[in-house]
Amino acid sequence: MKGTVTVDSNDNKVTNVYDEKEVSTKITVKPHICDSKNIYLELELNISNVINNVDDVVTVSKKYIKQFFYLPFNEPLILTGINKKNYKK
């Protein structure tokens, strides 16, 4: 939490101000055509999520991955393992 504003004397208003945190999954793919049979792909993953929120203090985890793939033309590339499961006790 960034701050709190309280107005009193019978009006009793409370305003809380919070920091903004970016939480997202961004996938960027840049294809390069090498020849008529092959494609070179640059793949970037930016993954961020909230891992803790205690007493209005938010902790964000960020991961960055950059990989390169050399594929035959018209063949699929399947991405796996970028999902996250939350387990609550």
Secondary structure by P-SEA (a helix, b strand, c coil): ccbbbbbccccbbbbbbbbbbbbbbbbbbbbbbccccbbbbbbbbbbbbbccccccbbbbbbbbbbbbbbbcccbbbbbcccbbbbbcc
